[in-house]
Amino acid sequence: MDGRGAGRPPPDAGSIGRVGAAGDDAAMESFFSLLQKNVLDRRTWATREELRIAIVS
């Protein structure tokens, strides 16, 4: 064994968060759900710049 890849999870390993991060995950999922519903699903965007402005305004 030559040690290459030592300390790295296998490519198919799921993410492992910190203890107590479930609330953080839920808040982010809620944020992205609302972003999808209130901005992304309302219309199509001609440019990424238009979408960026819609997200931050």
C-alpha contacts under 8 A as a table, 3 or more apart, distances in Angstrom:
res1	aa1	res2	aa2	distance
3	G	6	A	5.26
5	G	8	R	5.53
9	P	13	A	6.14
10	P	13	A	5.41
17	G	21	A	6.42
18	R	21	A	5.52
19	V	22	A	7.72
20	G	23	G	6.79
20	G	24	D	7.96
21	A	24	D	5.04
21	A	25	D	6.23
22	A	25	D	5.03
22	A	26	A	6.13
23	G	26	A	5.05
23	G	27	A	6.13
24	D	27	A	5.19
24	D	28	M	6.27
25	D	28	M	5.21
25	D	29	E	6.09
26	A	29	E	5.09
26	A	30	S	6.08
27	A	30	S	5.09
27	A	31	F	6.16
28	M	31	F	4.96
28	M	32	F	6.19
29	E	32	F	5.26
29	E	33	S	6.02
30	S	33	S	5.05
30	S	34	L	6.20
31	F	34	L	5.27
31	F	35	L	6.15
32	F	35	L	4.87
32	F	36	Q	6.03
33	S	36	Q	5.14
33	S	37	K	6.21
34	L	37	K	5.04
34	L	38	N	5.79
34	L	39	V	7.96
35	L	38	N	5.35
35	L	39	V	5.45
35	L	40	L	6.55
35	L	55	I	7.65
36	Q	39	V	5.72
36	Q	40	L	4.74
36	Q	41	D	5.85
37	K	40	L	6.35
37	K	41	D	5.52
37	K	42	R	7.31
38	N	41	D	6.67
38	N	42	R	6.56
39	V	42	R	5.67
39	V	43	R	7.73
39	V	54	A	6.98
39	V	55	I	6.76
40	L	43	R	6.69
40	L	44	T	7.59
41	D	44	T	7.70
45	W	48	R	7.09
45	W	50	E	6.38
45	W	51	L	6.01
46	A	50	E	6.94
47	T	50	E	5.35
47	T	51	L	6.64
48	R	51	L	5.04
48	R	52	R	6.03
49	E	52	R	4.97
49	E	53	I	6.20
50	E	53	I	5.22
50	E	54	A	6.24
51	L	54	A	5.02
51	L	55	I	6.18
52	R	55	I	5.16
52	R	56	V	6.33
53	I	56	V	5.34
53	I	57	S	5.94
54	A	57	S	5.39
